[in-house]
């Protein structure tokens, strides 16, 4: 199973109900999803809860994965973002209901979620917009280095290019993203 690609694993999980296939898929991507959510929320507990929910949704919607629209990591991170936003919005609705009923509210939690949402929206929109501006090679190198957290040697091996070329692509891509982010801020 470990040799199968993500699309095949998700197909087996959705069409045949293969728990083994989804387990391999989960083990392959759990670290990236958890790291992403931890960076966005700043809370290990919240990130773990959201990661579990993300994979529950992914299992339920495995049939919807389309490799022609992007890779599985991007698909999962999209689910993670939506899960986080949904959780935030649910908390906001619950807080409004508590206020209307005169019940105690959790202002600190709402403030935390507001801050998380602001950071998430700013970073995700800038990153997505910026990534679209990069060449395919730069985008792949930046995603592999920053999101997948691979080292330069691993990326070079995967992309069948020299480590120096990977460093150059990552550097060039990050420089472009930085320029775009500065332009957007001000």
N, C-alpha and C positions, 0 to 999 in steps of 0.2 A: 504493500500500500504506500510506503514512504516514497516510492519512485514515481507515483502518479502525480500529475499536475493538479493544481487547485480546482480547475473546472471539472476534471474527472472525479475528484473526491466529492465535490458538491453534487455532481450528477448521481453518484452512487448513494450519497446520503439522502437525496430527495426522492429518487425513483425507486430505490430498493430498500430504503430505510437502514442503510448500513451505518451502524454506530461506530464501527471501526474506521470507516472512511472519514467520518466527521471528527473522530478523535485525532486522527493524523492531521487533519486540517486545523483543528483547534490548537494542537501542540505547535504547529508550524507558525501560527500567527498570534498566539495569546500574549506573548511578550510585547509585541509591537502595539497591540490594542491597549494593554494595561499601561504601558509607558505613555502613550498618547493621552489617555484619560487622566493619568496622574499629573502630567504636565499641565493639562487644561484645568483640572479641579484643584490641584494642590493638596488633595486629601487622599491618602492611600485607601482608606475605608470606602470612600465614595467611588474612587476609581475601580476598586475590586467589584463593588456592587454593579456599577455601570458596565464593566467588562463582561460580567456574567450575563447581564441582560442583553448585551450586544450579541453574544454568541447564541443565546436562546432565540433571538430574532433571526440571526443568520441561519440557524438550523431550520427554523420554521419557513424561511423564505429562500432556502438554498436553490430552489427551482428557478428563482428569478435572476440568478447570477448569469451575466452575459459577458464572456471574456472579450468580445469585440468592443465593448464599451470601456474596458480598462481591466487592471489586474485585481486580484482578490483583496489585496491589502487596501487599495483605494476604496473598494466596495465595503469592506469591513469598517474602515475609518468613517465612511459616510454613515453607516448604520450607527456607529458609536456617537457621532455628532448628533444625529437625530434623536437617539436614545437620551443623550444628555439634555438636549433642549426640551424634549418631551417631559423628562423628569423635573426639570426646572419649572416648566409651565404648569405642571400638575401641582407642584408645591406652591406656586403663586395662587392658583385657584383655591387650594385648600386654605391658604392663609387668608384670602379675601372672605371665604365662608366663615372662618373662625372670627374674623373681625365683625362681620355682620351679626353673628350670634353672641357677640360679647365675650367670647372665649379667649383664653390666653393665646397669644401669637408667638411665633418664633422669628422675631425680627432679625436676629443674628444670622440665622440660616438663610433668610431671604436676601440679606445684604451680601452674604458669601456667594450665593447663586448669581446675584446681579453682577458681582465682580467677575465671577467665572464666565458668565455669558458675554460680558464685554470683552474680556481677553480672548475668548473663543472666537467671537465674531470678527474681531480685528485681525487676529492671526490667521484664521482659516480663509477669510475672504482675500486678504493680501497674498497669502501663500498660493491659493488656487489661481487668482488672477496672474500672479507672477509666474507660476509654473507654466501657464499657457503661453507666456512670452518667450520661454526658453526653447532652444532647439530640442529635438527629441533626445539626442545624445546627452545634452546637459541636464535635461529633466530626469532621465533615467539615472544618471550619476548622482544628482542631488538627492533624489528620493532614496536611492540605495544607501547613501552615506548618512543622511539626516533622519529619515523616517525609519528605514530598516536597520540603521545603526551598524552597517557593515563596515569593515575596515577597507582601506584602499586596495590591499592585496586581494581580498575576497571579491571586490567589485571588478577588479582587473581580470580575474579568472572567469567570472561570470560573463563579462562583456567581451572577453577575448581580445583585450587591448592591454597596453602596458600600464603599469602603475602610475607612471608619469602622466600619461594621457588622462587617466581617471582624475588625478589631482588637478590637472588643468581644467577639465570639464566641471568638476565640483567647484573649484575656485571661481571660474568664469560665471557659472550659474548662480552661486551665492552672491557674487558681486552685482549681477543684474538684479537679483531679488532685493538686495539691500538698496540699490538705487531706486527701484520701483517703490519700495516701502517708504523711503524718505520723500519721494515725490508725492505720494499719497497723503502723508502726514502734513505736508506743509507747503 
